[in-house]
Every structure is written in structure tokens, then in C-alpha cells.
Amino acid sequence: MTPEIFLKIEELYVRATLQDYKHPYDLAKAVEEIADLAWDEVEKLYPQSMIP
């Protein structure tokens, strides 16, 4: 896991704990951003030619 992803997860946790997300859409966007970063890392590690 890259430091950037770890920090995003930590920020998500803190903001969710503090109930900083006023609308479910905001929380969903934050989770989606982390998921996109994680998939980018997977694609770097496993190029399309390696995925069946």
C-alpha cells in the first residue's frame, strides 16, 4: 500500500468518526477516490497482459 492510499484511508476514518460527511454522496465520493487509487496500484503491479 502506498503512503498516499494509507493517508486517504486515515483521513476517511477520522472524518467519518467526526461525522464530517454531511451527505452519503460525500462519503461515497471519498470511498470511490480511495478505490480508484488502489486499482491504479493494482494495475501498476499487474499489467493487463498478466490478468486472464
MDAnalysis code that builds the backbone (N, CA, C; Angstrom):
import MDAnalysis as mda
import numpy as np

u = mda.Universe.empty(156, n_residues=52, atom_resindex=np.repeat(np.arange(52), 3), trajectory=True)
u.add_TopologyAttr("name", ["N", "CA", "C"] * 52)
u.add_TopologyAttr("resid", np.arange(1, 53))
u.add_TopologyAttr("resname", ["MET", "THR", "PRO", "GLU", "ILE", "PHE", "LEU", "LYS", "ILE", "GLU", "GLU", "LEU", "TYR", "VAL", "ARG", "ALA", "THR", "LEU", "GLN", "ASP", "TYR", "LYS", "HIS", "PRO", "TYR", "ASP", "LEU", "ALA", "LYS", "ALA", "VAL", "GLU", "GLU", "ILE", "ALA", "ASP", "LEU", "ALA", "TRP", "ASP", "GLU", "VAL", "GLU", "LYS", "LEU", "TYR", "PRO", "GLN", "SER", "MET", "ILE", "PRO"])
u.atoms.positions = np.array([
    [0.862, -1.172, 0.000],
    [0.000, 0.000, 0.000],
    [0.907, 1.234, 0.000],
    [0.562, 2.182, -0.822],
    [1.352, 3.404, -0.886],
    [0.985, 4.325, 0.276],
    [1.907, 5.195, 0.651],
    [1.599, 6.153, 1.725],
    [0.389, 7.028, 1.400],
    [0.215, 7.370, 0.132],
    [-0.919, 8.210, -0.270],
    [-2.247, 7.519, 0.034],
    [-2.338, 6.231, -0.293],
    [-3.576, 5.492, -0.034],
    [-3.799, 5.378, 1.473],
    [-2.739, 5.073, 2.211],
    [-2.868, 4.957, 3.659],
    [-3.376, 6.259, 4.272],
    [-2.832, 7.387, 3.826],
    [-3.277, 8.679, 4.360],
    [-4.733, 8.970, 4.002],
    [-5.142, 8.592, 2.798],
    [-6.543, 8.792, 2.394],
    [-7.485, 7.952, 3.258],
    [-7.086, 6.716, 3.558],
    [-7.896, 5.853, 4.417],
    [-7.976, 6.437, 5.820],
    [-6.838, 6.914, 6.315],
    [-6.819, 7.525, 7.646],
    [-7.717, 8.757, 7.695],
    [-7.650, 9.595, 6.667],
    [-8.492, 10.789, 6.605],
    [-9.970, 10.403, 6.564],
    [-10.302, 9.384, 5.766],
    [-11.681, 8.907, 5.689],
    [-12.159, 8.459, 7.069],
    [-11.333, 7.709, 7.770],
    [-11.708, 7.219, 9.097],
    [-11.956, 8.374, 10.070],
    [-11.038, 9.329, 10.084],
    [-11.170, 10.462, 11.005],
    [-12.415, 11.275, 10.683],
    [-12.607, 11.582, 9.409],
    [-13.778, 12.383, 9.034],
    [-15.074, 11.647, 9.309],
    [-15.096, 10.325, 9.088],
    [-16.309, 9.548, 9.370],
    [-16.564, 9.487, 10.874],
    [-15.507, 9.341, 11.659],
    [-15.652, 9.308, 13.112],
    [-16.188, 10.624, 13.647],
    [-15.743, 11.715, 13.059],
    [-16.203, 13.036, 13.482],
    [-17.541, 13.417, 12.844],
    [-18.093, 12.504, 12.062],
    [-19.344, 12.737, 11.334],
    [-19.250, 13.996, 10.469],
    [-18.122, 14.121, 9.797],
    [-17.858, 15.282, 8.957],
    [-18.566, 15.187, 7.600],
    [-18.955, 13.984, 7.197],
    [-19.658, 13.832, 5.929],
    [-21.128, 14.170, 6.153],
    [-21.587, 15.223, 5.522],
    [-22.964, 15.703, 5.728],
    [-23.978, 14.955, 4.876],
    [-23.500, 14.328, 3.822],
    [-24.409, 13.650, 2.902],
    [-23.757, 12.332, 2.474],
    [-24.527, 11.278, 2.293],
    [-23.954, 9.995, 1.870],
    [-23.154, 10.107, 0.568],
    [-23.547, 11.029, -0.290],
    [-22.822, 11.223, -1.555],
    [-21.371, 11.602, -1.290],
    [-21.126, 12.465, -0.306],
    [-19.761, 12.886, 0.007],
    [-18.919, 11.713, 0.486],
    [-19.504, 10.871, 1.306],
    [-18.798, 9.684, 1.779],
    [-18.514, 8.731, 0.624],
    [-19.492, 8.549, -0.236],
    [-19.322, 7.661, -1.388],
    [-18.209, 8.157, -2.306],
    [-18.138, 9.460, -2.515],
    [-17.078, 10.015, -3.364],
    [-15.697, 9.782, -2.742],
    [-15.589, 9.915, -1.436],
    [-14.316, 9.689, -0.748],
    [-13.886, 8.224, -0.868],
    [-14.834, 7.315, -0.697],
    [-14.528, 5.886, -0.819],
    [-14.142, 5.552, -2.263],
    [-14.851, 6.141, -3.212],
    [-14.546, 5.901, -4.624],
    [-13.140, 6.379, -4.972],
    [-12.738, 7.511, -4.436],
    [-11.398, 8.038, -4.698],
    [-10.330, 7.068, -4.198],
    [-10.538, 6.527, -3.007],
    [-9.584, 5.562, -2.462],
    [-9.557, 4.292, -3.314],
    [-10.725, 3.822, -3.729],
    [-10.803, 2.623, -4.566],
    [-10.082, 2.839, -5.894],
    [-10.252, 4.005, -6.487],
    [-9.570, 4.309, -7.751],
    [-8.051, 4.303, -7.572],
    [-7.571, 4.886, -6.479],
    [-6.131, 4.877, -6.207],
    [-5.617, 3.448, -6.031],
    [-6.393, 2.628, -5.326],
    [-5.993, 1.242, -5.102],
    [-5.949, 0.470, -6.423],
    [-6.948, 0.671, -7.285],
    [-6.946, -0.014, -8.578],
    [-5.775, 0.448, -9.442],
    [-5.412, 1.710, -9.357],
    [-4.244, 2.192, -10.103],
    [-2.991, 1.452, -9.656],
    [-2.860, 1.201, -8.359],
    [-1.715, 0.457, -7.842],
    [-1.735, -0.994, -8.320],
    [-2.919, -1.601, -8.337],
    [-3.035, -2.983, -8.821],
    [-2.605, -3.052, -10.283],
    [-3.040, -2.100, -11.073],
    [-2.694, -2.103, -12.499],
    [-1.210, -1.886, -12.727],
    [-0.545, -1.150, -11.828],
    [0.906, -0.987, -11.937],
    [1.616, -2.303, -11.641],
    [1.116, -3.026, -10.641],
    [1.741, -4.285, -10.244],
    [1.447, -5.414, -11.218],
    [0.238, -5.430, -11.768],
    [-0.198, -6.493, -12.657],
    [-0.719, -5.889, -13.952],
    [0.164, -5.696, -14.926],
    [-0.290, -5.142, -16.212],
    [-1.376, -6.028, -16.834],
    [-2.161, -5.436, -17.703],
    [-3.286, -6.131, -18.337],
    [-2.846, -7.461, -18.956],
    [-1.626, -7.551, -19.456],
    [-1.181, -8.778, -20.101],
    [-1.076, -9.933, -19.106],
    [-0.987, -9.639, -17.814],
    [-0.870, -10.682, -16.802],
    [-2.227, -11.129, -16.263],
    [-3.268, -10.335, -16.491],
    [-4.587, -10.655, -15.966],
    [-5.342, -11.490, -16.972],
    [-5.831, -12.677, -16.558],
    [-6.517, -13.563, -17.527],
    [-7.841, -13.004, -17.993],
])
